[in-house]
Amino acid sequence: MVQGSRQWHEKFPFVLLGYRTTVRTSTGATPYLLVYGTEAVIPAEVKIPSLRVIVEAEIDDDEWVEAKGKLSPNWQGPFVVKKMLPNGALYLTDIEGKMAEMTINADAVKRYYV
């Protein structure tokens, strides 16, 4: 804390930051948001960018668990081509023979070798 009454001006910017970034019950928003139209970036969010991403995304824990990461597969399948239409569209079935709900373009399909 401040060592004497003469150094209060050194801590004043931090006090203002805390005041301006605290949600007011009367408005439901921070004074910074009301003035500038966007939330303030606090120093901790600059040093740890993942904190800001979590706050801005507003995603529940369940959704984070189910979210696709970059290591998850980018494809589905395997499928069997049931019918090929003249315009390059394919009717696909899964291994059990269940028909897919829609056609898919042949350019979006990769070969699968057994």
Biopython code that builds the backbone (N, CA, C, O; Angstrom):
import numpy as np
from Bio.PDB.StructureBuilder import StructureBuilder

atoms = [
    (1, "MET", "N", (0.829, -1.176, 0.000)),
    (1, "MET", "CA", (0.000, 0.000, 0.000)),
    (1, "MET", "C", (0.873, 1.237, 0.000)),
    (1, "MET", "O", (2.098, 1.134, -0.045)),
    (2, "VAL", "N", (0.281, 2.356, 0.048)),
    (2, "VAL", "CA", (1.009, 3.618, 0.028)),
    (2, "VAL", "C", (1.733, 3.785, 1.356)),
    (2, "VAL", "O", (1.144, 3.620, 2.424)),
    (3, "GLN", "N", (3.035, 4.117, 1.274)),
    (3, "GLN", "CA", (3.847, 4.236, 2.480)),
    (3, "GLN", "C", (3.585, 5.524, 3.249)),
    (3, "GLN", "O", (3.828, 5.584, 4.454)),
    (4, "GLY", "N", (3.105, 6.523, 2.586)),
    (4, "GLY", "CA", (2.820, 7.778, 3.258)),
    (4, "GLY", "C", (1.730, 8.512, 2.516)),
    (4, "GLY", "O", (1.318, 8.101, 1.431)),
    (5, "SER", "N", (1.271, 9.583, 3.092)),
    (5, "SER", "CA", (0.184, 10.320, 2.451)),
    (5, "SER", "C", (0.649, 11.112, 1.238)),
    (5, "SER", "O", (-0.177, 11.650, 0.500)),
    (6, "ARG", "N", (1.950, 11.192, 1.022)),
    (6, "ARG", "CA", (2.458, 11.973, -0.105)),
    (6, "ARG", "C", (2.577, 11.149, -1.396)),
    (6, "ARG", "O", (2.795, 11.727, -2.460)),
    (7, "GLN", "N", (2.440, 9.829, -1.333)),
    (7, "GLN", "CA", (2.572, 8.998, -2.540)),
    (7, "GLN", "C", (1.231, 8.513, -3.078)),
    (7, "GLN", "O", (1.212, 7.595, -3.899)),
    (8, "TRP", "N", (0.147, 9.070, -2.667)),
    (8, "TRP", "CA", (-1.163, 8.602, -3.110)),
    (8, "TRP", "C", (-1.336, 8.741, -4.617)),
    (8, "TRP", "O", (-2.055, 7.954, -5.233)),
    (9, "HIS", "N", (-0.694, 9.722, -5.206)),
    (9, "HIS", "CA", (-0.837, 9.957, -6.644)),
    (9, "HIS", "C", (-0.226, 8.829, -7.475)),
    (9, "HIS", "O", (-0.581, 8.664, -8.642)),
    (10, "GLU", "N", (0.687, 8.050, -6.890)),
    (10, "GLU", "CA", (1.297, 6.935, -7.620)),
    (10, "GLU", "C", (0.313, 5.768, -7.779)),
    (10, "GLU", "O", (0.387, 5.030, -8.761)),
    (11, "LYS", "N", (-0.581, 5.603, -6.847)),
    (11, "LYS", "CA", (-1.562, 4.511, -6.900)),
    (11, "LYS", "C", (-2.890, 4.935, -7.509)),
    (11, "LYS", "O", (-3.755, 4.092, -7.747)),
    (12, "PHE", "N", (-3.062, 6.202, -7.759)),
    (12, "PHE", "CA", (-4.337, 6.724, -8.242)),
    (12, "PHE", "C", (-4.785, 6.111, -9.577)),
    (12, "PHE", "O", (-5.972, 5.817, -9.719)),
    (13, "PRO", "N", (-3.892, 5.902, -10.573)),
    (13, "PRO", "CA", (-4.340, 5.265, -11.827)),
    (13, "PRO", "C", (-4.935, 3.868, -11.618)),
    (13, "PRO", "O", (-5.871, 3.481, -12.319)),
    (14, "PHE", "N", (-4.397, 3.116, -10.661)),
    (14, "PHE", "CA", (-4.921, 1.780, -10.389)),
    (14, "PHE", "C", (-6.299, 1.847, -9.735)),
    (14, "PHE", "O", (-7.166, 1.015, -10.003)),
    (15, "VAL", "N", (-6.487, 2.841, -8.880)),
    (15, "VAL", "CA", (-7.794, 3.043, -8.254)),
    (15, "VAL", "C", (-8.829, 3.408, -9.309)),
    (15, "VAL", "O", (-9.948, 2.896, -9.287)),
    (16, "LEU", "N", (-8.461, 4.291, -10.230)),
    (16, "LEU", "CA", (-9.378, 4.682, -11.302)),
    (16, "LEU", "C", (-9.717, 3.501, -12.205)),
    (16, "LEU", "O", (-10.866, 3.341, -12.618)),
    (17, "LEU", "N", (-8.719, 2.674, -12.512)),
    (17, "LEU", "CA", (-8.974, 1.494, -13.345)),
    (17, "LEU", "C", (-9.979, 0.572, -12.660)),
    (17, "LEU", "O", (-10.909, 0.081, -13.301)),
    (18, "GLY", "N", (-9.799, 0.339, -11.374)),
    (18, "GLY", "CA", (-10.739, -0.499, -10.639)),
    (18, "GLY", "C", (-12.135, 0.090, -10.612)),
    (18, "GLY", "O", (-13.123, -0.630, -10.759)),
    (19, "TYR", "N", (-12.219, 1.385, -10.425)),
    (19, "TYR", "CA", (-13.523, 2.048, -10.371)),
    (19, "TYR", "C", (-14.220, 2.003, -11.727)),
    (19, "TYR", "O", (-15.421, 1.749, -11.806)),
    (20, "ARG", "N", (-13.468, 2.249, -12.779)),
    (20, "ARG", "CA", (-14.062, 2.327, -14.122)),
    (20, "ARG", "C", (-14.402, 0.965, -14.711)),
    (20, "ARG", "O", (-15.182, 0.887, -15.660)),
    (21, "THR", "N", (-13.837, -0.104, -14.173)),
    (21, "THR", "CA", (-14.101, -1.438, -14.722)),
    (21, "THR", "C", (-14.986, -2.287, -13.812)),
    (21, "THR", "O", (-15.128, -3.488, -14.042)),
    (22, "THR", "N", (-15.574, -1.690, -12.795)),
    (22, "THR", "CA", (-16.490, -2.392, -11.897)),
    (22, "THR", "C", (-17.928, -2.147, -12.353)),
    (22, "THR", "O", (-18.323, -1.011, -12.619)),
    (23, "VAL", "N", (-18.694, -3.218, -12.438)),
    (23, "VAL", "CA", (-20.082, -3.121, -12.894)),
    (23, "VAL", "C", (-20.914, -2.380, -11.852)),
    (23, "VAL", "O", (-20.845, -2.688, -10.662)),
    (24, "ARG", "N", (-21.687, -1.420, -12.295)),
    (24, "ARG", "CA", (-22.598, -0.658, -11.429)),
    (24, "ARG", "C", (-23.959, -1.344, -11.429)),
    (24, "ARG", "O", (-24.463, -1.734, -12.482)),
    (25, "THR", "N", (-24.545, -1.488, -10.261)),
    (25, "THR", "CA", (-25.845, -2.158, -10.166)),
    (25, "THR", "C", (-26.954, -1.330, -10.798)),
    (25, "THR", "O", (-27.933, -1.888, -11.294)),
    (26, "SER", "N", (-26.817, -0.025, -10.790)),
    (26, "SER", "CA", (-27.880, 0.823, -11.343)),
    (26, "SER", "C", (-27.972, 0.714, -12.858)),
    (26, "SER", "O", (-29.069, 0.777, -13.414)),
    (27, "THR", "N", (-26.839, 0.553, -13.534)),
    (27, "THR", "CA", (-26.842, 0.484, -15.001)),
    (27, "THR", "C", (-26.616, -0.920, -15.522)),
    (27, "THR", "O", (-26.982, -1.226, -16.656)),
    (28, "GLY", "N", (-26.017, -1.778, -14.707)),
    (28, "GLY", "CA", (-25.697, -3.130, -15.157)),
    (28, "GLY", "C", (-24.496, -3.166, -16.076)),
    (28, "GLY", "O", (-24.266, -4.172, -16.748)),
    (29, "ALA", "N", (-23.724, -2.091, -16.121)),
    (29, "ALA", "CA", (-22.557, -2.006, -16.989)),
    (29, "ALA", "C", (-21.452, -1.246, -16.268)),
    (29, "ALA", "O", (-21.681, -0.625, -15.230)),
    (30, "THR", "N", (-20.260, -1.303, -16.830)),
    (30, "THR", "CA", (-19.143, -0.548, -16.269)),
    (30, "THR", "C", (-19.152, 0.867, -16.836)),
    (30, "THR", "O", (-19.630, 1.079, -17.950)),
    (31, "PRO", "N", (-18.634, 1.837, -16.089)),
    (31, "PRO", "CA", (-18.526, 3.190, -16.639)),
    (31, "PRO", "C", (-17.687, 3.232, -17.917)),
    (31, "PRO", "O", (-17.986, 4.009, -18.824)),
    (32, "TYR", "N", (-16.657, 2.419, -17.997)),
    (32, "TYR", "CA", (-15.810, 2.376, -19.187)),
    (32, "TYR", "C", (-16.620, 1.947, -20.410)),
    (32, "TYR", "O", (-16.483, 2.530, -21.485)),
    (33, "LEU", "N", (-17.462, 0.928, -20.245)),
    (33, "LEU", "CA", (-18.301, 0.451, -21.342)),
    (33, "LEU", "C", (-19.273, 1.526, -21.796)),
    (33, "LEU", "O", (-19.494, 1.697, -22.995)),
    (34, "LEU", "N", (-19.850, 2.246, -20.859)),
    (34, "LEU", "CA", (-20.811, 3.287, -21.216)),
    (34, "LEU", "C", (-20.156, 4.447, -21.960)),
    (34, "LEU", "O", (-20.779, 5.054, -22.831)),
    (35, "VAL", "N", (-18.916, 4.756, -21.628)),
    (35, "VAL", "CA", (-18.229, 5.881, -22.275)),
    (35, "VAL", "C", (-17.650, 5.479, -23.622)),
    (35, "VAL", "O", (-17.830, 6.192, -24.609)),
    (36, "TYR", "N", (-16.946, 4.330, -23.678)),
    (36, "TYR", "CA", (-16.204, 3.956, -24.882)),
    (36, "TYR", "C", (-16.901, 2.912, -25.748)),
    (36, "TYR", "O", (-16.486, 2.697, -26.887)),
    (37, "GLY", "N", (-17.938, 2.264, -25.252)),
    (37, "GLY", "CA", (-18.674, 1.291, -26.053)),
    (37, "GLY", "C", (-18.052, -0.079, -26.107)),
    (37, "GLY", "O", (-18.561, -0.945, -26.818)),
    (38, "THR", "N", (-16.979, -0.314, -25.393)),
    (38, "THR", "CA", (-16.325, -1.613, -25.338)),
    (38, "THR", "C", (-15.748, -1.801, -23.945)),
    (38, "THR", "O", (-15.475, -0.826, -23.244)),
    (39, "GLU", "N", (-15.563, -3.045, -23.547)),
    (39, "GLU", "CA", (-14.999, -3.296, -22.225)),
    (39, "GLU", "C", (-13.508, -2.984, -22.221)),
    (39, "GLU", "O", (-12.831, -3.130, -23.239)),
    (40, "ALA", "N", (-13.009, -2.558, -21.083)),
    (40, "ALA", "CA", (-11.591, -2.236, -20.922)),
    (40, "ALA", "C", (-10.771, -3.516, -20.880)),
    (40, "ALA", "O", (-11.244, -4.549, -20.406)),
    (41, "VAL", "N", (-9.550, -3.445, -21.374)),
    (41, "VAL", "CA", (-8.613, -4.556, -21.284)),
    (41, "VAL", "C", (-7.741, -4.295, -20.068)),
    (41, "VAL", "O", (-6.964, -3.341, -20.041)),
    (42, "ILE", "N", (-7.875, -5.151, -19.064)),
    (42, "ILE", "CA", (-7.082, -4.955, -17.859)),
    (42, "ILE", "C", (-5.699, -5.571, -18.064)),
    (42, "ILE", "O", (-5.548, -6.458, -18.905)),
    (43, "PRO", "N", (-4.691, -5.126, -17.320)),
    (43, "PRO", "CA", (-3.323, -5.623, -17.527)),
    (43, "PRO", "C", (-3.188, -7.137, -17.441)),
    (43, "PRO", "O", (-2.374, -7.714, -18.162)),
    (44, "ALA", "N", (-3.957, -7.799, -16.585)),
    (44, "ALA", "CA", (-3.874, -9.260, -16.485)),
    (44, "ALA", "C", (-4.326, -9.921, -17.780)),
    (44, "ALA", "O", (-3.786, -10.963, -18.151)),
    (45, "GLU", "N", (-5.306, -9.343, -18.482)),
    (45, "GLU", "CA", (-5.780, -9.911, -19.742)),
    (45, "GLU", "C", (-4.758, -9.733, -20.849)),
    (45, "GLU", "O", (-4.718, -10.532, -21.785)),
    (46, "VAL", "N", (-3.938, -8.710, -20.762)),
    (46, "VAL", "CA", (-2.898, -8.497, -21.769)),
    (46, "VAL", "C", (-1.813, -9.545, -21.616)),
    (46, "VAL", "O", (-1.317, -10.081, -22.607)),
    (47, "LYS", "N", (-1.442, -9.841, -20.372)),
    (47, "LYS", "CA", (-0.382, -10.818, -20.123)),
    (47, "LYS", "C", (-0.867, -12.250, -20.308)),
    (47, "LYS", "O", (-0.084, -13.117, -20.695)),
    (48, "ILE", "N", (-2.146, -12.516, -20.038)),
    (48, "ILE", "CA", (-2.709, -13.858, -20.191)),
    (48, "ILE", "C", (-3.901, -13.748, -21.141)),
    (48, "ILE", "O", (-5.033, -13.593, -20.683)),
    (49, "PRO", "N", (-3.667, -13.826, -22.477)),
    (49, "PRO", "CA", (-4.752, -13.620, -23.436)),
    (49, "PRO", "C", (-5.885, -14.629, -23.319)),
    (49, "PRO", "O", (-7.014, -14.322, -23.699)),
    (50, "SER", "N", (-5.615, -15.823, -22.804)),
    (50, "SER", "CA", (-6.673, -16.828, -22.715)),
    (50, "SER", "C", (-7.783, -16.394, -21.765)),
    (50, "SER", "O", (-8.928, -16.812, -21.938)),
    (51, "LEU", "N", (-7.478, -15.563, -20.763)),
    (51, "LEU", "CA", (-8.522, -15.068, -19.866)),
    (51, "LEU", "C", (-9.545, -14.251, -20.627)),
    (51, "LEU", "O", (-10.749, -14.392, -20.408)),
    (52, "ARG", "N", (-9.070, -13.391, -21.525)),
    (52, "ARG", "CA", (-9.976, -12.541, -22.296)),
    (52, "ARG", "C", (-10.823, -13.383, -23.242)),
    (52, "ARG", "O", (-12.009, -13.106, -23.420)),
    (53, "VAL", "N", (-10.234, -14.400, -23.847)),
    (53, "VAL", "CA", (-10.973, -15.267, -24.768)),
    (53, "VAL", "C", (-12.104, -15.966, -24.031)),
    (53, "VAL", "O", (-13.217, -16.053, -24.550)),
    (54, "ILE", "N", (-11.839, -16.463, -22.838)),
    (54, "ILE", "CA", (-12.859, -17.167, -22.065)),
    (54, "ILE", "C", (-13.985, -16.225, -21.687)),
    (54, "ILE", "O", (-15.154, -16.601, -21.763)),
    (55, "VAL", "N", (-13.656, -15.012, -21.284)),
    (55, "VAL", "CA", (-14.683, -14.052, -20.882)),
    (55, "VAL", "C", (-15.519, -13.625, -22.082)),
    (55, "VAL", "O", (-16.744, -13.564, -21.986)),
    (56, "GLU", "N", (-14.874, -13.327, -23.219)),
    (56, "GLU", "CA", (-15.606, -12.849, -24.394)),
    (56, "GLU", "C", (-16.449, -13.941, -25.032)),
    (56, "GLU", "O", (-17.519, -13.657, -25.571)),
    (57, "ALA", "N", (-15.985, -15.182, -24.980)),
    (57, "ALA", "CA", (-16.703, -16.267, -25.639)),
    (57, "ALA", "C", (-18.016, -16.584, -24.936)),
    (57, "ALA", "O", (-18.977, -16.989, -25.589)),
    (58, "GLU", "N", (-18.076, -16.412, -23.635)),
    (58, "GLU", "CA", (-19.265, -16.713, -22.844)),
    (58, "GLU", "C", (-19.779, -18.126, -23.126)),
    (58, "GLU", "O", (-20.972, -18.334, -23.346)),
    (59, "ILE", "N", (-18.863, -19.088, -23.114)),
    (59, "ILE", "CA", (-19.199, -20.478, -23.392)),
    (59, "ILE", "C", (-19.235, -21.244, -22.076)),
    (59, "ILE", "O", (-18.348, -21.090, -21.236)),
    (60, "ASP", "N", (-20.263, -22.070, -21.900)),
    (60, "ASP", "CA", (-20.383, -22.889, -20.700)),
    (60, "ASP", "C", (-19.310, -23.972, -20.696)),
    (60, "ASP", "O", (-18.714, -24.274, -21.730)),
    (61, "ASP", "N", (-19.071, -24.552, -19.520)),
    (61, "ASP", "CA", (-18.078, -25.614, -19.397)),
    (61, "ASP", "C", (-18.433, -26.812, -20.268)),
    (61, "ASP", "O", (-17.545, -27.433, -20.852)),
    (62, "ASP", "N", (-19.724, -27.145, -20.365)),
    (62, "ASP", "CA", (-20.145, -28.278, -21.194)),
    (62, "ASP", "C", (-19.784, -28.054, -22.656)),
    (62, "ASP", "O", (-19.375, -28.986, -23.349)),
    (63, "GLU", "N", (-19.934, -26.826, -23.121)),
    (63, "GLU", "CA", (-19.624, -26.524, -24.516)),
    (63, "GLU", "C", (-18.127, -26.571, -24.773)),
    (63, "GLU", "O", (-17.709, -26.957, -25.865)),
    (64, "TRP", "N", (-17.300, -26.188, -23.792)),
    (64, "TRP", "CA", (-15.850, -26.280, -23.968)),
    (64, "TRP", "C", (-15.438, -27.739, -24.113)),
    (64, "TRP", "O", (-14.547, -28.052, -24.902)),
    (65, "VAL", "N", (-16.080, -28.639, -23.358)),
    (65, "VAL", "CA", (-15.738, -30.055, -23.435)),
    (65, "VAL", "C", (-16.097, -30.607, -24.803)),
    (65, "VAL", "O", (-15.337, -31.394, -25.367)),
    (66, "GLU", "N", (-17.250, -30.207, -25.352)),
    (66, "GLU", "CA", (-17.710, -30.737, -26.626)),
    (66, "GLU", "C", (-17.110, -30.023, -27.837)),
    (66, "GLU", "O", (-17.288, -30.484, -28.965)),
    (67, "ALA", "N", (-16.408, -28.917, -27.633)),
    (67, "ALA", "CA", (-15.869, -28.144, -28.753)),
    (67, "ALA", "C", (-14.792, -28.941, -29.478)),
    (67, "ALA", "O", (-14.002, -29.655, -28.858)),
    (68, "LYS", "N", (-14.776, -28.806, -30.800)),
    (68, "LYS", "CA", (-13.757, -29.469, -31.595)),
    (68, "LYS", "C", (-12.444, -28.716, -31.447)),
    (68, "LYS", "O", (-12.397, -27.500, -31.632)),
    (69, "GLY", "N", (-11.407, -29.416, -31.123)),
    (69, "GLY", "CA", (-10.083, -28.818, -31.067)),
    (69, "GLY", "C", (-9.353, -29.060, -32.372)),
    (69, "GLY", "O", (-9.879, -29.717, -33.270)),
    (70, "LYS", "N", (-8.151, -28.537, -32.482)),
    (70, "LYS", "CA", (-7.434, -28.695, -33.736)),
    (70, "LYS", "C", (-6.900, -30.117, -33.923)),
    (70, "LYS", "O", (-6.484, -30.475, -35.025)),
    (71, "LEU", "N", (-6.906, -30.923, -32.871)),
    (71, "LEU", "CA", (-6.446, -32.297, -33.005)),
    (71, "LEU", "C", (-7.580, -33.280, -33.283)),
    (71, "LEU", "O", (-7.320, -34.464, -33.497)),
    (72, "SER", "N", (-8.813, -32.824, -33.284)),
    (72, "SER", "CA", (-9.929, -33.716, -33.584)),
    (72, "SER", "C", (-10.021, -33.926, -35.096)),
    (72, "SER", "O", (-9.570, -33.076, -35.864)),
    (73, "PRO", "N", (-10.596, -35.041, -35.529)),
    (73, "PRO", "CA", (-10.665, -35.312, -36.967)),
    (73, "PRO", "C", (-11.527, -34.290, -37.709)),
    (73, "PRO", "O", (-12.532, -33.811, -37.185)),
    (74, "ASN", "N", (-11.122, -33.969, -38.924)),
    (74, "ASN", "CA", (-11.839, -33.012, -39.762)),
    (74, "ASN", "C", (-12.805, -33.711, -40.713)),
    (74, "ASN", "O", (-13.313, -33.086, -41.645)),
    (75, "TRP", "N", (-13.057, -34.961, -40.497)),
    (75, "TRP", "CA", (-13.880, -35.729, -41.419)),
    (75, "TRP", "C", (-14.826, -36.626, -40.641)),
    (75, "TRP", "O", (-14.695, -36.793, -39.428)),
    (76, "GLN", "N", (-15.775, -37.197, -41.356)),
    (76, "GLN", "CA", (-16.696, -38.184, -40.808)),
    (76, "GLN", "C", (-16.603, -39.414, -41.688)),
    (76, "GLN", "O", (-16.133, -39.340, -42.823)),
    (77, "GLY", "N", (-17.046, -40.530, -41.173)),
    (77, "GLY", "CA", (-17.080, -41.697, -42.042)),
    (77, "GLY", "C", (-16.493, -42.908, -41.369)),
    (77, "GLY", "O", (-16.229, -42.891, -40.167)),
    (78, "PRO", "N", (-16.286, -43.954, -42.127)),
    (78, "PRO", "CA", (-16.373, -44.078, -43.584)),
    (78, "PRO", "C", (-17.806, -44.264, -44.069)),
    (78, "PRO", "O", (-18.681, -44.703, -43.322)),
    (79, "PHE", "N", (-18.025, -43.920, -45.331)),
    (79, "PHE", "CA", (-19.313, -44.060, -45.992)),
    (79, "PHE", "C", (-19.141, -44.874, -47.266)),
    (79, "PHE", "O", (-18.037, -45.009, -47.794)),
    (80, "VAL", "N", (-20.249, -45.410, -47.744)),
    (80, "VAL", "CA", (-20.279, -46.143, -49.007)),
    (80, "VAL", "C", (-21.094, -45.312, -49.989)),
    (80, "VAL", "O", (-22.170, -44.817, -49.652)),
    (81, "VAL", "N", (-20.572, -45.159, -51.216)),
    (81, "VAL", "CA", (-21.306, -44.418, -52.244)),
    (81, "VAL", "C", (-22.427, -45.312, -52.747)),
    (81, "VAL", "O", (-22.176, -46.366, -53.330)),
    (82, "LYS", "N", (-23.662, -44.889, -52.521)),
    (82, "LYS", "CA", (-24.821, -45.673, -52.932)),
    (82, "LYS", "C", (-25.233, -45.334, -54.356)),
    (82, "LYS", "O", (-25.586, -46.220, -55.135)),
    (83, "LYS", "N", (-25.186, -44.038, -54.696)),
    (83, "LYS", "CA", (-25.598, -43.612, -56.026)),
    (83, "LYS", "C", (-24.864, -42.328, -56.372)),
    (83, "LYS", "O", (-24.672, -41.454, -55.527)),
    (84, "MET", "N", (-24.450, -42.229, -57.653)),
    (84, "MET", "CA", (-23.777, -41.017, -58.115)),
    (84, "MET", "C", (-24.670, -40.329, -59.133)),
    (84, "MET", "O", (-25.077, -40.937, -60.123)),
    (85, "LEU", "N", (-24.971, -39.069, -58.891)),
    (85, "LEU", "CA", (-25.808, -38.290, -59.798)),
    (85, "LEU", "C", (-24.943, -37.652, -60.881)),
    (85, "LEU", "O", (-23.741, -37.476, -60.677)),
    (86, "PRO", "N", (-25.530, -37.299, -62.034)),
    (86, "PRO", "CA", (-24.739, -36.767, -63.145)),
    (86, "PRO", "C", (-24.041, -35.437, -62.835)),
    (86, "PRO", "O", (-23.027, -35.131, -63.462)),
    (87, "ASN", "N", (-24.544, -34.650, -61.903)),
    (87, "ASN", "CA", (-23.928, -33.352, -61.622)),
    (87, "ASN", "C", (-22.787, -33.440, -60.612)),
    (87, "ASN", "O", (-22.276, -32.404, -60.189)),
    (88, "GLY", "N", (-22.373, -34.634, -60.215)),
    (88, "GLY", "CA", (-21.263, -34.812, -59.287)),
    (88, "GLY", "C", (-21.685, -34.986, -57.844)),
    (88, "GLY", "O", (-20.833, -35.065, -56.959)),
    (89, "ALA", "N", (-22.979, -35.047, -57.590)),
    (89, "ALA", "CA", (-23.470, -35.248, -56.229)),
    (89, "ALA", "C", (-23.530, -36.735, -55.925)),
    (89, "ALA", "O", (-23.735, -37.556, -56.819)),
    (90, "LEU", "N", (-23.351, -37.073, -54.659)),
    (90, "LEU", "CA", (-23.340, -38.467, -54.238)),
    (90, "LEU", "C", (-24.388, -38.707, -53.164)),
    (90, "LEU", "O", (-24.620, -37.856, -52.305)),
    (91, "TYR", "N", (-25.025, -39.882, -53.221)),
    (91, "TYR", "CA", (-25.845, -40.374, -52.123)),
    (91, "TYR", "C", (-24.968, -41.342, -51.348)),
    (91, "TYR", "O", (-24.437, -42.295, -51.917)),
    (92, "LEU", "N", (-24.815, -41.101, -50.048)),
    (92, "LEU", "CA", (-23.937, -41.928, -49.232)),
    (92, "LEU", "C", (-24.740, -42.725, -48.219)),
    (92, "LEU", "O", (-25.815, -42.307, -47.789)),
    (93, "THR", "N", (-24.201, -43.885, -47.844)),
    (93, "THR", "CA", (-24.739, -44.672, -46.739)),
    (93, "THR", "C", (-23.590, -44.967, -45.788)),
    (93, "THR", "O", (-22.428, -45.008, -46.194)),
    (94, "ASP", "N", (-23.923, -45.170, -44.521)),
    (94, "ASP", "CA", (-22.863, -45.562, -43.596)),
    (94, "ASP", "C", (-22.635, -47.065, -43.716)),
    (94, "ASP", "O", (-23.272, -47.730, -44.533)),
    (95, "ILE", "N", (-21.744, -47.589, -42.918)),
    (95, "ILE", "CA", (-21.383, -49.003, -43.002)),
    (95, "ILE", "C", (-22.586, -49.907, -42.740)),
    (95, "ILE", "O", (-22.670, -51.001, -43.297)),
    (96, "GLU", "N", (-23.512, -49.462, -41.902)),
    (96, "GLU", "CA", (-24.690, -50.261, -41.575)),
    (96, "GLU", "C", (-25.775, -50.160, -42.635)),
    (96, "GLU", "O", (-26.782, -50.861, -42.538)),
    (97, "GLY", "N", (-25.605, -49.310, -43.647)),
    (97, "GLY", "CA", (-26.578, -49.173, -44.714)),
    (97, "GLY", "C", (-27.577, -48.050, -44.515)),
    (97, "GLY", "O", (-28.491, -47.894, -45.324)),
    (98, "LYS", "N", (-27.429, -47.272, -43.469)),
    (98, "LYS", "CA", (-28.343, -46.156, -43.214)),
    (98, "LYS", "C", (-28.012, -45.013, -44.170)),
    (98, "LYS", "O", (-26.869, -44.565, -44.248)),
    (99, "MET", "N", (-29.024, -44.552, -44.890)),
    (99, "MET", "CA", (-28.843, -43.520, -45.910)),
    (99, "MET", "C", (-28.593, -42.161, -45.264)),
    (99, "MET", "O", (-29.229, -41.818, -44.268)),
    (100, "ALA", "N", (-27.677, -41.395, -45.825)),
    (100, "ALA", "CA", (-27.421, -40.034, -45.353)),
    (100, "ALA", "C", (-28.614, -39.154, -45.694)),
    (100, "ALA", "O", (-29.363, -39.448, -46.626)),
    (101, "GLU", "N", (-28.790, -38.075, -44.937)),
    (101, "GLU", "CA", (-29.964, -37.225, -45.099)),
    (101, "GLU", "C", (-29.906, -36.339, -46.334)),
    (101, "GLU", "O", (-30.948, -35.901, -46.820)),
    (102, "MET", "N", (-28.715, -36.065, -46.853)),
    (102, "MET", "CA", (-28.617, -35.182, -48.013)),
    (102, "MET", "C", (-27.504, -35.656, -48.931)),
    (102, "MET", "O", (-26.694, -36.507, -48.564)),
    (103, "THR", "N", (-27.480, -35.096, -50.119)),
    (103, "THR", "CA", (-26.411, -35.421, -51.055)),
    (103, "THR", "C", (-25.189, -34.586, -50.707)),
    (103, "THR", "O", (-25.285, -33.559, -50.035)),
    (104, "ILE", "N", (-24.045, -35.047, -51.178)),
    (104, "ILE", "CA", (-22.799, -34.320, -50.950)),
    (104, "ILE", "C", (-22.026, -34.275, -52.256)),
    (104, "ILE", "O", (-22.093, -35.207, -53.057)),
    (105, "ASN", "N", (-21.300, -33.203, -52.467)),
    (105, "ASN", "CA", (-20.517, -33.042, -53.681)),
    (105, "ASN", "C", (-19.334, -34.005, -53.656)),
    (105, "ASN", "O", (-18.713, -34.210, -52.613)),
    (106, "ALA", "N", (-19.029, -34.593, -54.806)),
    (106, "ALA", "CA", (-17.943, -35.561, -54.903)),
    (106, "ALA", "C", (-16.588, -34.935, -54.582)),
    (106, "ALA", "O", (-15.672, -35.646, -54.169)),
    (107, "ASP", "N", (-16.440, -33.619, -54.761)),
    (107, "ASP", "CA", (-15.172, -32.954, -54.451)),
    (107, "ASP", "C", (-14.882, -32.948, -52.948)),
    (107, "ASP", "O", (-13.726, -32.829, -52.543)),
    (108, "ALA", "N", (-15.908, -33.075, -52.130)),
    (108, "ALA", "CA", (-15.737, -33.025, -50.682)),
    (108, "ALA", "C", (-15.491, -34.404, -50.074)),
    (108, "ALA", "O", (-15.369, -34.522, -48.855)),
    (109, "VAL", "N", (-15.418, -35.443, -50.899)),
    (109, "VAL", "CA", (-15.273, -36.816, -50.419)),
    (109, "VAL", "C", (-13.856, -37.294, -50.695)),
    (109, "VAL", "O", (-13.294, -37.019, -51.755)),
    (110, "LYS", "N", (-13.280, -38.013, -49.732)),
    (110, "LYS", "CA", (-11.955, -38.607, -49.915)),
    (110, "LYS", "C", (-12.101, -40.116, -49.977)),
    (110, "LYS", "O", (-12.999, -40.694, -49.363)),
    (111, "ARG", "N", (-11.221, -40.736, -50.713)),
    (111, "ARG", "CA", (-11.251, -42.199, -50.820)),
    (111, "ARG", "C", (-10.795, -42.820, -49.506)),
    (111, "ARG", "O", (-9.923, -42.296, -48.813)),
    (112, "TYR", "N", (-11.408, -43.945, -49.187)),
    (112, "TYR", "CA", (-11.052, -44.703, -48.000)),
    (112, "TYR", "C", (-10.775, -46.126, -48.444)),
    (112, "TYR", "O", (-11.642, -46.784, -49.018)),
    (113, "TYR", "N", (-9.572, -46.599, -48.181)),
    (113, "TYR", "CA", (-9.188, -47.943, -48.601)),
    (113, "TYR", "C", (-9.218, -48.874, -47.400)),
    (113, "TYR", "O", (-8.698, -48.553, -46.331)),
    (114, "VAL", "N", (-9.834, -50.032, -47.596)),
    (114, "VAL", "CA", (-9.942, -51.010, -46.510)),
    (114, "VAL", "C", (-8.775, -51.944, -46.561)),
    (114, "VAL", "O", (-8.671, -52.848, -45.732)),
]
sb = StructureBuilder()
sb.init_structure("model")
sb.init_model(0)
sb.init_chain("A")
sb.init_seg("    ")
for serial, (resi, resn, name, xyz) in enumerate(atoms, 1):
    if name == "N":
        sb.init_residue(resn, " ", resi, " ")
    sb.init_atom(name, np.array(xyz, "f"), 0.0, 1.0, " ", f" {name:<3s}", serial, name[0])
structure = sb.get_structure()
